[in-house]
Amino acid sequence: MTGRGKGKYMYKNQLREEGEIFLRSEMKKYFPNNEIMYIV
């Protein structure tokens, strides 16, 4: 994670993308009819 100022942190792009792919696949397994609008 990298610092973004006063108490804010952000994952590096590659790690964030991998996490997003994982989260979307897990959510689709358990909630197939729902749609993820965005991930912050």
PDB file of N, CA, C, O and CB in Angstrom:
ATOM      1  N   MET A   1       0.840  -1.171   0.000  1.00  0.00           N
ATOM      2  CA  MET A   1       0.000   0.000   0.000  1.00  0.00           C
ATOM      3  C   MET A   1       0.886   1.235   0.000  1.00  0.00           C
ATOM      4  O   MET A   1       1.989   1.229   0.547  1.00  0.00           O
ATOM      5  CB  MET A   1      -0.956  -0.003   1.209  1.00  0.00           C
ATOM      6  N   THR A   2       0.393   2.272  -0.611  1.00  0.00           N
ATOM      7  CA  THR A   2       1.134   3.527  -0.651  1.00  0.00           C
ATOM      8  C   THR A   2       0.327   4.609   0.054  1.00  0.00           C
ATOM      9  O   THR A   2      -0.903   4.616   0.005  1.00  0.00           O
ATOM     10  CB  THR A   2       1.449   3.940  -2.112  1.00  0.00           C
ATOM     11  N   GLY A   3       1.026   5.507   0.701  1.00  0.00           N
ATOM     12  CA  GLY A   3       0.374   6.599   1.403  1.00  0.00           C
ATOM     13  C   GLY A   3      -0.155   7.638   0.433  1.00  0.00           C
ATOM     14  O   GLY A   3       0.491   7.946  -0.568  1.00  0.00           O
ATOM     15  N   ARG A   4      -1.332   8.180   0.727  1.00  0.00           N
ATOM     16  CA  ARG A   4      -1.950   9.198  -0.112  1.00  0.00           C
ATOM     17  C   ARG A   4      -2.299  10.441   0.700  1.00  0.00           C
ATOM     18  O   ARG A   4      -3.216  11.185   0.353  1.00  0.00           O
ATOM     19  CB  ARG A   4      -3.203   8.642  -0.788  1.00  0.00           C
ATOM     20  N   GLY A   5      -1.573  10.653   1.761  1.00  0.00           N
ATOM     21  CA  GLY A   5      -1.857  11.829   2.570  1.00  0.00           C
ATOM     22  C   GLY A   5      -2.383  11.450   3.934  1.00  0.00           C
ATOM     23  O   GLY A   5      -2.151  10.340   4.413  1.00  0.00           O
ATOM     24  N   LYS A   6      -3.067  12.341   4.539  1.00  0.00           N
ATOM     25  CA  LYS A   6      -3.541  12.247   5.918  1.00  0.00           C
ATOM     26  C   LYS A   6      -4.430  11.018   6.158  1.00  0.00           C
ATOM     27  O   LYS A   6      -5.650  11.095   6.009  1.00  0.00           O
ATOM     28  CB  LYS A   6      -4.304  13.506   6.280  1.00  0.00           C
ATOM     29  N   GLY A   7      -3.819   9.889   6.528  1.00  0.00           N
ATOM     30  CA  GLY A   7      -4.564   8.679   6.869  1.00  0.00           C
ATOM     31  C   GLY A   7      -5.166   7.940   5.698  1.00  0.00           C
ATOM     32  O   GLY A   7      -5.971   7.032   5.905  1.00  0.00           O
ATOM     33  N   LYS A   8      -4.809   8.290   4.473  1.00  0.00           N
ATOM     34  CA  LYS A   8      -5.369   7.635   3.288  1.00  0.00           C
ATOM     35  C   LYS A   8      -4.306   6.749   2.653  1.00  0.00           C
ATOM     36  O   LYS A   8      -3.148   7.147   2.527  1.00  0.00           O
ATOM     37  CB  LYS A   8      -5.891   8.684   2.264  1.00  0.00           C
ATOM     38  N   TYR A   9      -4.704   5.555   2.259  1.00  0.00           N
ATOM     39  CA  TYR A   9      -3.794   4.614   1.624  1.00  0.00           C
ATOM     40  C   TYR A   9      -4.457   4.039   0.385  1.00  0.00           C
ATOM     41  O   TYR A   9      -5.682   3.980   0.279  1.00  0.00           O
ATOM     42  CB  TYR A   9      -3.385   3.489   2.601  1.00  0.00           C
ATOM     43  N   MET A  10      -3.620   3.619  -0.543  1.00  0.00           N
ATOM     44  CA  MET A  10      -4.125   3.058  -1.786  1.00  0.00           C
ATOM     45  C   MET A  10      -3.273   1.847  -2.168  1.00  0.00           C
ATOM     46  O   MET A  10      -2.048   1.878  -2.050  1.00  0.00           O
ATOM     47  CB  MET A  10      -4.120   4.124  -2.922  1.00  0.00           C
ATOM     48  N   TYR A  11      -3.933   0.780  -2.626  1.00  0.00           N
ATOM     49  CA  TYR A  11      -3.197  -0.384  -3.097  1.00  0.00           C
ATOM     50  C   TYR A  11      -2.533  -0.065  -4.427  1.00  0.00           C
ATOM     51  O   TYR A  11      -3.020   0.769  -5.190  1.00  0.00           O
ATOM     52  CB  TYR A  11      -4.127  -1.606  -3.234  1.00  0.00           C
ATOM     53  N   LYS A  12      -1.424  -0.729  -4.696  1.00  0.00           N
ATOM     54  CA  LYS A  12      -0.775  -0.579  -5.994  1.00  0.00           C
ATOM     55  C   LYS A  12      -1.702  -1.153  -7.055  1.00  0.00           C
ATOM     56  O   LYS A  12      -2.481  -2.064  -6.773  1.00  0.00           O
ATOM     57  CB  LYS A  12       0.623  -1.286  -6.020  1.00  0.00           C
ATOM     58  N   ASN A  13      -1.625  -0.625  -8.282  1.00  0.00           N
ATOM     59  CA  ASN A  13      -2.594  -0.963  -9.335  1.00  0.00           C
ATOM     60  C   ASN A  13      -2.715  -2.456  -9.600  1.00  0.00           C
ATOM     61  O   ASN A  13      -3.832  -2.966  -9.685  1.00  0.00           O
ATOM     62  CB  ASN A  13      -2.215  -0.273 -10.609  1.00  0.00           C
ATOM     63  N   GLN A  14      -1.614  -3.167  -9.733  1.00  0.00           N
ATOM     64  CA  GLN A  14      -1.681  -4.593 -10.048  1.00  0.00           C
ATOM     65  C   GLN A  14      -2.373  -5.363  -8.932  1.00  0.00           C
ATOM     66  O   GLN A  14      -3.201  -6.233  -9.203  1.00  0.00           O
ATOM     67  CB  GLN A  14      -0.275  -5.158 -10.286  1.00  0.00           C
ATOM     68  N   LEU A  15      -2.046  -5.057  -7.692  1.00  0.00           N
ATOM     69  CA  LEU A  15      -2.659  -5.743  -6.551  1.00  0.00           C
ATOM     70  C   LEU A  15      -4.145  -5.412  -6.467  1.00  0.00           C
ATOM     71  O   LEU A  15      -4.956  -6.285  -6.158  1.00  0.00           O
ATOM     72  CB  LEU A  15      -1.951  -5.353  -5.237  1.00  0.00           C
ATOM     73  N   ARG A  16      -4.503  -4.171  -6.736  1.00  0.00           N
ATOM     74  CA  ARG A  16      -5.909  -3.767  -6.702  1.00  0.00           C
ATOM     75  C   ARG A  16      -6.714  -4.484  -7.782  1.00  0.00           C
ATOM     76  O   ARG A  16      -7.839  -4.919  -7.536  1.00  0.00           O
ATOM     77  CB  ARG A  16      -6.032  -2.248  -6.876  1.00  0.00           C
ATOM     78  N   GLU A  17      -6.141  -4.608  -8.969  1.00  0.00           N
ATOM     79  CA  GLU A  17      -6.822  -5.296 -10.068  1.00  0.00           C
ATOM     80  C   GLU A  17      -7.044  -6.768  -9.735  1.00  0.00           C
ATOM     81  O   GLU A  17      -8.119  -7.308  -9.993  1.00  0.00           O
ATOM     82  CB  GLU A  17      -6.012  -5.166 -11.367  1.00  0.00           C
ATOM     83  N   GLU A  18      -6.033  -7.416  -9.163  1.00  0.00           N
ATOM     84  CA  GLU A  18      -6.176  -8.821  -8.770  1.00  0.00           C
ATOM     85  C   GLU A  18      -7.266  -8.973  -7.717  1.00  0.00           C
ATOM     86  O   GLU A  18      -8.073  -9.900  -7.780  1.00  0.00           O
ATOM     87  CB  GLU A  18      -4.841  -9.377  -8.236  1.00  0.00           C
ATOM     88  N   GLY A  19      -7.287  -8.070  -6.761  1.00  0.00           N
ATOM     89  CA  GLY A  19      -8.313  -8.105  -5.715  1.00  0.00           C
ATOM     90  C   GLY A  19      -9.704  -7.878  -6.279  1.00  0.00           C
ATOM     91  O   GLY A  19     -10.663  -8.515  -5.844  1.00  0.00           O
ATOM     92  N   GLU A  20      -9.820  -6.981  -7.239  1.00  0.00           N
ATOM     93  CA  GLU A  20     -11.122  -6.712  -7.854  1.00  0.00           C
ATOM     94  C   GLU A  20     -11.627  -7.937  -8.609  1.00  0.00           C
ATOM     95  O   GLU A  20     -12.805  -8.279  -8.514  1.00  0.00           O
ATOM     96  CB  GLU A  20     -11.032  -5.505  -8.803  1.00  0.00           C
ATOM     97  N   ILE A  21     -10.756  -8.595  -9.351  1.00  0.00           N
ATOM     98  CA  ILE A  21     -11.140  -9.807 -10.084  1.00  0.00           C
ATOM     99  C   ILE A  21     -11.618 -10.881  -9.105  1.00  0.00           C
ATOM    100  O   ILE A  21     -12.643 -11.524  -9.331  1.00  0.00           O
ATOM    101  CB  ILE A  21      -9.949 -10.338 -10.932  1.00  0.00           C
ATOM    102  N   PHE A  22     -10.867 -11.069  -8.015  1.00  0.00           N
ATOM    103  CA  PHE A  22     -11.247 -12.056  -7.014  1.00  0.00           C
ATOM    104  C   PHE A  22     -12.595 -11.704  -6.391  1.00  0.00           C
ATOM    105  O   PHE A  22     -13.466 -12.566  -6.277  1.00  0.00           O
ATOM    106  CB  PHE A  22     -10.171 -12.159  -5.929  1.00  0.00           C
ATOM    107  N   LEU A  23     -12.773 -10.445  -5.988  1.00  0.00           N
ATOM    108  CA  LEU A  23     -14.011 -10.024  -5.344  1.00  0.00           C
ATOM    109  C   LEU A  23     -15.202 -10.214  -6.278  1.00  0.00           C
ATOM    110  O   LEU A  23     -16.248 -10.711  -5.862  1.00  0.00           O
ATOM    111  CB  LEU A  23     -13.913  -8.560  -4.903  1.00  0.00           C
ATOM    112  N   ARG A  24     -15.044  -9.821  -7.531  1.00  0.00           N
ATOM    113  CA  ARG A  24     -16.147  -9.978  -8.480  1.00  0.00           C
ATOM    114  C   ARG A  24     -16.507 -11.450  -8.681  1.00  0.00           C
ATOM    115  O   ARG A  24     -17.689 -11.783  -8.771  1.00  0.00           O
ATOM    116  CB  ARG A  24     -15.782  -9.342  -9.824  1.00  0.00           C
ATOM    117  N   SER A  25     -15.509 -12.338  -8.753  1.00  0.00           N
ATOM    118  CA  SER A  25     -15.805 -13.761  -8.959  1.00  0.00           C
ATOM    119  C   SER A  25     -16.495 -14.363  -7.742  1.00  0.00           C
ATOM    120  O   SER A  25     -17.419 -15.163  -7.886  1.00  0.00           O
ATOM    121  CB  SER A  25     -14.518 -14.537  -9.266  1.00  0.00           C
ATOM    122  N   GLU A  26     -16.053 -13.983  -6.544  1.00  0.00           N
ATOM    123  CA  GLU A  26     -16.687 -14.495  -5.321  1.00  0.00           C
ATOM    124  C   GLU A  26     -18.116 -13.971  -5.179  1.00  0.00           C
ATOM    125  O   GLU A  26     -19.016 -14.719  -4.796  1.00  0.00           O
ATOM    126  CB  GLU A  26     -15.859 -14.103  -4.083  1.00  0.00           C
ATOM    127  N   MET A  27     -18.323 -12.710  -5.482  1.00  0.00           N
ATOM    128  CA  MET A  27     -19.666 -12.140  -5.379  1.00  0.00           C
ATOM    129  C   MET A  27     -20.608 -12.809  -6.378  1.00  0.00           C
ATOM    130  O   MET A  27     -21.775 -13.048  -6.068  1.00  0.00           O
ATOM    131  CB  MET A  27     -19.629 -10.617  -5.617  1.00  0.00           C
ATOM    132  N   LYS A  28     -20.107 -13.108  -7.567  1.00  0.00           N
ATOM    133  CA  LYS A  28     -20.942 -13.756  -8.581  1.00  0.00           C
ATOM    134  C   LYS A  28     -21.345 -15.164  -8.144  1.00  0.00           C
ATOM    135  O   LYS A  28     -22.446 -15.622  -8.453  1.00  0.00           O
ATOM    136  CB  LYS A  28     -20.202 -13.813  -9.927  1.00  0.00           C
ATOM    137  N   LYS A  29     -20.447 -15.853  -7.422  1.00  0.00           N
ATOM    138  CA  LYS A  29     -20.760 -17.192  -6.918  1.00  0.00           C
ATOM    139  C   LYS A  29     -21.916 -17.158  -5.921  1.00  0.00           C
ATOM    140  O   LYS A  29     -22.840 -17.966  -6.011  1.00  0.00           O
ATOM    141  CB  LYS A  29     -19.524 -17.813  -6.262  1.00  0.00           C
ATOM    142  N   TYR A  30     -21.865 -16.233  -4.979  1.00  0.00           N
ATOM    143  CA  TYR A  30     -22.832 -16.194  -3.889  1.00  0.00           C
ATOM    144  C   TYR A  30     -24.058 -15.339  -4.194  1.00  0.00           C
ATOM    145  O   TYR A  30     -25.128 -15.569  -3.630  1.00  0.00           O
ATOM    146  CB  TYR A  30     -22.170 -15.683  -2.651  1.00  0.00           C
ATOM    147  N   PHE A  31     -23.914 -14.362  -5.074  1.00  0.00           N
ATOM    148  CA  PHE A  31     -25.018 -13.471  -5.428  1.00  0.00           C
ATOM    149  C   PHE A  31     -25.090 -13.316  -6.948  1.00  0.00           C
ATOM    150  O   PHE A  31     -24.788 -12.246  -7.478  1.00  0.00           O
ATOM    151  CB  PHE A  31     -24.850 -12.086  -4.745  1.00  0.00           C
ATOM    152  N   PRO A  32     -25.490 -14.383  -7.651  1.00  0.00           N
ATOM    153  CA  PRO A  32     -25.418 -14.371  -9.119  1.00  0.00           C
ATOM    154  C   PRO A  32     -26.326 -13.344  -9.792  1.00  0.00           C
ATOM    155  O   PRO A  32     -26.052 -12.940 -10.922  1.00  0.00           O
ATOM    156  CB  PRO A  32     -25.761 -15.724  -9.637  1.00  0.00           C
ATOM    157  N   ASN A  33     -27.380 -12.921  -9.138  1.00  0.00           N
ATOM    158  CA  ASN A  33     -28.330 -12.000  -9.766  1.00  0.00           C
ATOM    159  C   ASN A  33     -28.046 -10.532  -9.457  1.00  0.00           C
ATOM    160  O   ASN A  33     -28.736  -9.648  -9.964  1.00  0.00           O
ATOM    161  CB  ASN A  33     -29.726 -12.337  -9.324  1.00  0.00           C
ATOM    162  N   ASN A  34     -27.056 -10.273  -8.648  1.00  0.00           N
ATOM    163  CA  ASN A  34     -26.734  -8.892  -8.283  1.00  0.00           C
ATOM    164  C   ASN A  34     -25.657  -8.329  -9.198  1.00  0.00           C
ATOM    165  O   ASN A  34     -24.888  -9.074  -9.806  1.00  0.00           O
ATOM    166  CB  ASN A  34     -26.278  -8.813  -6.820  1.00  0.00           C
ATOM    167  N   GLU A  35     -25.613  -7.012  -9.287  1.00  0.00           N
ATOM    168  CA  GLU A  35     -24.626  -6.329 -10.124  1.00  0.00           C
ATOM    169  C   GLU A  35     -23.766  -5.429  -9.249  1.00  0.00           C
ATOM    170  O   GLU A  35     -24.283  -4.701  -8.402  1.00  0.00           O
ATOM    171  CB  GLU A  35     -25.318  -5.505 -11.250  1.00  0.00           C
ATOM    172  N   ILE A  36     -22.445  -5.480  -9.457  1.00  0.00           N
ATOM    173  CA  ILE A  36     -21.537  -4.585  -8.748  1.00  0.00           C
ATOM    174  C   ILE A  36     -21.399  -3.329  -9.611  1.00  0.00           C
ATOM    175  O   ILE A  36     -20.954  -3.398 -10.757  1.00  0.00           O
ATOM    176  CB  ILE A  36     -20.127  -5.269  -8.471  1.00  0.00           C
ATOM    177  N   MET A  37     -21.780  -2.201  -9.056  1.00  0.00           N
ATOM    178  CA  MET A  37     -21.733  -0.952  -9.804  1.00  0.00           C
ATOM    179  C   MET A  37     -20.308  -0.415  -9.886  1.00  0.00           C
ATOM    180  O   MET A  37     -19.855  -0.012 -10.957  1.00  0.00           O
ATOM    181  CB  MET A  37     -22.651   0.088  -9.163  1.00  0.00           C
ATOM    182  N   TYR A  38     -19.604  -0.409  -8.760  1.00  0.00           N
ATOM    183  CA  TYR A  38     -18.219   0.074  -8.735  1.00  0.00           C
ATOM    184  C   TYR A  38     -17.522  -0.427  -7.494  1.00  0.00           C
ATOM    185  O   TYR A  38     -18.171  -0.802  -6.518  1.00  0.00           O
ATOM    186  CB  TYR A  38     -18.165   1.609  -8.791  1.00  0.00           C
ATOM    187  N   ILE A  39     -16.205  -0.435  -7.528  1.00  0.00           N
ATOM    188  CA  ILE A  39     -15.378  -0.809  -6.378  1.00  0.00           C
ATOM    189  C   ILE A  39     -14.424   0.338  -6.119  1.00  0.00           C
ATOM    190  O   ILE A  39     -13.704   0.777  -7.016  1.00  0.00           O
ATOM    191  CB  ILE A  39     -14.599  -2.156  -6.625  1.00  0.00           C
ATOM    192  N   VAL A  40     -14.422   0.813  -4.904  1.00  0.00           N
ATOM    193  CA  VAL A  40     -13.567   1.956  -4.538  1.00  0.00           C
ATOM    194  C   VAL A  40     -12.269   1.452  -3.970  1.00  0.00           C
ATOM    195  O   VAL A  40     -11.406   2.248  -3.599  1.00  0.00           O
ATOM    196  CB  VAL A  40     -14.269   2.885  -3.521  1.00  0.00           C
TER     197      VAL A  40
END
